[in-house]
Amino acid sequence: MKIPCSDHLVRPAVILSLELQEDMAIAANAHFSVGDLIHHKLFDYRGVIVDVDPRLMLSGEWYDAVARSRPPKDQPWYRILVHDSMLETYVAERNLEADASDARICHPLVDTFFSEFSDGHYLTAGRMN
């Protein structure tokens, strides 16, 4: 039995592949990675990165309601555990800078994501997803 092959069957895989390639290229150029200590430039808090998205992965409604500085959607976004808090934030790369203190982050979920702290960087406890 021969399986029919037409453009409309192949095209979605090609589009997905191109989107994945673009996301991988953006992620490869991200300034920060999981375990890095950061400082939020606008809201002056410290934190640690627990996830990196190559682009905004939340809805347009969330962006319109929360991202008041209108950072680029097509650049890396980071999930952050906020120091001395129970908060987690989702932040565009342009609002972050490296935290020079090299001090540990106090957050109840740090031990869930990381196994140790060394030289101002957290090391992951293993693959998260």
C-alpha positions as a Markdown table, in Angstrom:
| # | Residue | x | y | z |
|---|---|---|---|---|
| 1 | Met | 0.0 | 0.0 | 0.0 |
| 2 | Lys | 1.4 | 3.3 | -1.1 |
| 3 | Ile | 0.9 | 6.3 | 1.3 |
| 4 | Pro | 0.0 | 9.5 | -0.6 |
| 5 | Cys | 2.4 | 12.4 | -0.2 |
| 6 | Ser | 1.2 | 15.9 | -0.9 |
| 7 | Asp | 2.5 | 19.3 | 0.0 |
| 8 | His | -0.2 | 19.9 | 2.6 |
| 9 | Leu | 0.9 | 16.9 | 4.5 |
| 10 | Val | 4.6 | 17.9 | 4.5 |
| 11 | Arg | 4.3 | 21.6 | 5.0 |
| 12 | Pro | 3.3 | 21.6 | 8.8 |
| 13 | Ala | 6.4 | 19.6 | 9.6 |
| 14 | Val | 8.6 | 22.0 | 7.7 |
| 15 | Ile | 7.1 | 25.0 | 9.4 |
| 16 | Leu | 7.5 | 23.4 | 12.8 |
| 17 | Ser | 11.0 | 22.5 | 12.0 |
| 18 | Leu | 11.8 | 26.1 | 11.0 |
| 19 | Glu | 10.2 | 27.5 | 14.2 |
| 20 | Leu | 12.2 | 25.0 | 16.3 |
| 21 | Gln | 15.4 | 26.0 | 14.5 |
| 22 | Glu | 14.7 | 29.7 | 15.2 |
| 23 | Asp | 13.9 | 29.0 | 18.8 |
| 24 | Met | 17.1 | 27.0 | 19.2 |
| 25 | Ala | 19.1 | 29.9 | 17.6 |
| 26 | Ile | 17.6 | 32.4 | 20.0 |
| 27 | Ala | 18.2 | 30.2 | 23.0 |
| 28 | Ala | 21.8 | 29.6 | 22.0 |
| 29 | Asn | 22.3 | 33.4 | 22.1 |
| 30 | Ala | 20.6 | 33.9 | 25.5 |
| 31 | His | 22.7 | 35.9 | 27.9 |
| 32 | Phe | 21.7 | 33.7 | 30.9 |
| 33 | Ser | 21.1 | 30.1 | 31.7 |
| 34 | Val | 19.5 | 27.9 | 34.4 |
| 35 | Gly | 21.3 | 28.4 | 37.7 |
| 36 | Asp | 22.6 | 32.0 | 37.0 |
| 37 | Leu | 22.1 | 34.7 | 39.6 |
| 38 | Ile | 20.4 | 37.8 | 38.2 |
| 39 | His | 19.3 | 41.3 | 39.3 |
| 40 | His | 16.1 | 42.8 | 37.9 |
| 41 | Lys | 17.0 | 46.3 | 36.5 |
| 42 | Leu | 13.6 | 47.8 | 36.9 |
| 43 | Phe | 12.3 | 46.3 | 40.2 |
| 44 | Asp | 15.7 | 45.9 | 42.0 |
| 45 | Tyr | 15.4 | 42.3 | 43.2 |
| 46 | Arg | 17.8 | 39.4 | 43.0 |
| 47 | Gly | 16.9 | 35.9 | 41.9 |
| 48 | Val | 18.0 | 32.7 | 40.2 |
| 49 | Ile | 17.0 | 31.4 | 36.8 |
| 50 | Val | 15.1 | 28.1 | 36.8 |
| 51 | Asp | 13.9 | 28.0 | 33.2 |
| 52 | Val | 14.7 | 29.8 | 29.9 |
| 53 | Asp | 12.2 | 30.2 | 27.0 |
| 54 | Pro | 13.6 | 31.3 | 23.6 |
| 55 | Arg | 10.7 | 33.8 | 23.3 |
| 56 | Leu | 7.6 | 34.8 | 25.2 |
| 57 | Met | 5.5 | 31.7 | 25.9 |
| 58 | Leu | 2.6 | 33.3 | 27.7 |
| 59 | Ser | -0.5 | 34.7 | 26.2 |
| 60 | Gly | -0.9 | 38.1 | 24.5 |
| 61 | Glu | -3.4 | 38.9 | 27.3 |
| 62 | Trp | -0.8 | 38.2 | 29.9 |
| 63 | Tyr | 1.7 | 40.4 | 28.1 |
| 64 | Asp | -0.7 | 43.3 | 27.7 |
| 65 | Ala | -1.7 | 43.2 | 31.4 |
| 66 | Val | 1.7 | 42.5 | 33.0 |
| 67 | Ala | 4.6 | 43.5 | 30.7 |
| 68 | Arg | 4.2 | 47.2 | 31.1 |
| 69 | Ser | 7.7 | 48.1 | 29.7 |
| 70 | Arg | 6.8 | 46.2 | 26.5 |
| 71 | Pro | 9.9 | 44.2 | 26.2 |
| 72 | Pro | 10.5 | 42.2 | 22.9 |
| 73 | Lys | 8.4 | 39.0 | 22.7 |
| 74 | Asp | 10.9 | 37.4 | 20.3 |
| 75 | Gln | 13.9 | 37.4 | 22.7 |
| 76 | Pro | 14.6 | 35.1 | 25.6 |
| 77 | Trp | 12.3 | 35.2 | 28.7 |
| 78 | Tyr | 13.3 | 33.6 | 32.1 |
| 79 | Arg | 11.5 | 32.1 | 35.0 |
| 80 | Ile | 13.0 | 33.5 | 38.2 |
| 81 | Leu | 12.8 | 32.5 | 41.8 |
| 82 | Val | 12.9 | 35.8 | 43.7 |
| 83 | His | 15.3 | 36.1 | 46.7 |
| 84 | Asp | 13.7 | 36.5 | 50.2 |
| 85 | Ser | 10.3 | 35.8 | 48.8 |
| 86 | Met | 7.9 | 33.0 | 47.8 |
| 87 | Leu | 7.4 | 34.7 | 44.4 |
| 88 | Glu | 8.4 | 33.4 | 40.9 |
| 89 | Thr | 8.5 | 35.9 | 38.1 |
| 90 | Tyr | 8.6 | 35.6 | 34.3 |
| 91 | Val | 11.0 | 38.3 | 32.9 |
| 92 | Ala | 12.3 | 39.4 | 29.5 |
| 93 | Glu | 16.0 | 39.3 | 29.1 |
| 94 | Arg | 16.4 | 43.0 | 28.6 |
| 95 | Asn | 15.2 | 43.6 | 32.2 |
| 96 | Leu | 17.9 | 41.4 | 33.7 |
| 97 | Glu | 21.6 | 41.8 | 34.5 |
| 98 | Ala | 24.1 | 39.5 | 36.2 |
| 99 | Asp | 24.1 | 39.7 | 40.0 |
| 100 | Ala | 27.6 | 40.4 | 41.2 |
| 101 | Ser | 27.0 | 39.5 | 44.8 |
| 102 | Asp | 27.6 | 35.7 | 44.3 |
| 103 | Ala | 25.4 | 35.2 | 47.4 |
| 104 | Arg | 22.9 | 32.4 | 47.7 |
| 105 | Ile | 19.2 | 32.9 | 47.0 |
| 106 | Cys | 16.7 | 32.3 | 49.8 |
| 107 | His | 13.6 | 30.8 | 48.3 |
| 108 | Pro | 11.6 | 27.7 | 49.3 |
| 109 | Leu | 11.9 | 26.1 | 45.9 |
| 110 | Val | 15.7 | 26.4 | 45.4 |
| 111 | Asp | 16.3 | 22.8 | 46.6 |
| 112 | Thr | 13.7 | 21.5 | 44.3 |
| 113 | Phe | 15.6 | 22.8 | 41.2 |
| 114 | Phe | 19.2 | 22.7 | 42.4 |
| 115 | Ser | 21.5 | 20.3 | 44.1 |
| 116 | Glu | 24.3 | 22.6 | 45.0 |
| 117 | Phe | 25.7 | 26.2 | 45.0 |
| 118 | Ser | 29.3 | 26.7 | 43.8 |
| 119 | Asp | 31.2 | 29.9 | 42.8 |
| 120 | Gly | 28.1 | 32.0 | 42.6 |
| 121 | His | 26.1 | 29.6 | 40.5 |
| 122 | Tyr | 23.5 | 27.0 | 41.2 |
| 123 | Leu | 23.9 | 23.5 | 39.7 |
| 124 | Thr | 20.8 | 21.6 | 38.6 |
| 125 | Ala | 19.6 | 18.5 | 40.5 |
| 126 | Gly | 18.9 | 16.8 | 37.2 |
| 127 | Arg | 16.7 | 17.2 | 34.1 |
| 128 | Met | 13.5 | 19.1 | 34.9 |
| 129 | Asn | 11.5 | 18.1 | 31.9 |
